[in-house]
Amino acid sequence: MYDYFSFLQAHELNWCDVQRGEAHSLVAAYRDYCLDTIGFARSTVNQRLLYVCEFYKYAFNEDWVDALPFDYEERNINRTGYFAHADASGGKIMVRDVSLKEHHTLPKFLSKDEIKTLISAANRSASRRNRYIPTGVCNGAQSLCER
């Protein structure tokens, strides 16, 4: 919340001015600032937005603001797991329109140099502890590096 209020202060904005008559709300401007200017990950931005939106919901319930600076929209989700067949939502949920869609990143592969470093570290560690690493495992991985 401190970061949000610092953002508002730096841009000379008032937190309770939620109906500014602009298409871009205060919360959407903060989202874009965190994502584009600061370079936070989408999950970090969404976590920060969660706190800001909950603050505004509380402020709305206490009549501190006349409206919420965000709306809700319906998004499709893919349910997986054992009880996916029992999901009555039809694969749709209501989310805040300022929330970002999160993209799952794939794991990165090790380079040949990183594989060599890993194998040599494993061999050093094994020799220090007098443990045996099967030679077929190490030789197979080392042969990958030599290609």
NORJO-V913953 format. One record per pair of residues at least 12 apart in sequence whose C-alpha atoms are under 6 Angstrom apart, sorted by the first residue. I is the first residue (numbers start at 1). J is the second residue. D is the distance in whole Angstrom. If there is no record, write none. Layout:
I|J|D  I|J|D
This chain:
16|65|6  18|69|5  25|69|6  28|98|6  46|99|6  71|96|6  71|97|6  72|95|5  72|96|4  72|97|5  73|94|5  73|95|6  73|97|6  74|93|6  74|94|5  75|92|5  75|93|5  76|91|6  76|92|4  77|91|5  77|92|6  112|145|5
